[in-house]
Amino acid sequence: LCQRKVHFTVIVTVYPSGVDVDEGMVCQLVDMGFPRNACHKAVYYTKSSGVETAMNWVMEHMDDPGTFLCCL
């Protein structure tokens, strides 16, 4: 058994509303094929509570005007 230390850097964007946006979660969603703006909004509106929650948010709001448009 070999042990090694692994360090992760989590980049978080904090908005005046106090909601932290985990950029790692945004990247995971983008890697799934969703547009970056929609992923950013999903993580923001789900309060960075998890990739699955954010993915569900994107799926539920795909037909909403503005979901895939510019930032918050």
Salt bridges, closest charged atoms under 4 A:
GLU23 OE2 - HIS40 NE2 3.43
ASP64 OD2 - HIS61 NE2 3.80
